[in-house]
């Protein structure tokens, strides 16, 4: 990942866009990352991965609730055993 200072006087927008097309670019301010610039393709890839993960988690949760109900666990007991880890 390329790193650039977030100092607006030194950033050339065209160079930032060109660099982000090749790899994520971290903008650093006060010694820490202030932002990360991604290409649209990389953003879409990460967004799709996140969507797939959320859908899989929702399906798993439904399955767990169904099985817990079949085994006689109450909703309160199940929630105590399975904290929400988003």
Helices and strands as residue ranges (DSSP letters): E 2-5, H 13-22, E 25-29, E 32-37, H 40-70, H 75-81
